[in-house]
Amino acid sequence: MRKEVEDWLEQARAELKAAKDNLKTSNFFVSAFLSQQCAEKSLKAYYIAKENKLPPKVHDLVQLSKELKLPKEMEEKLRELSPPYLLARYPNAATGIPARHYDKGLAEKLVKMAEEVLKWVEEKLE
């Protein structure tokens, strides 16, 4: 496996761990954002491995999914994981304070989906 792919996967794993750690401290908006980042970096690792070039500088997980021709069920997960890139960070994007928008249930769901995306990518790259 190319070093670049390994690097992106290592960072994806670190962000998944941080997302889980933030669940424990009730920082649900941070957990949501890091879940999105885990999925994004997982997809970018897959992109590098599959396309043999650097991924596009986008944060839209659905766009990456379409470029990679991922299965529909994966695209559905990514559709839910994509919004926290903005909504978990900016009050004007979330139409409110992100720290109030995310609760434990939503954050746990996003962490689980990010974990599934990472696992799927790792299996495909084995």
Order of alpha helices (4+ residues) and beta strands (2+ residues): alpha-alpha-alpha-alpha-alpha-alpha-alpha-alpha
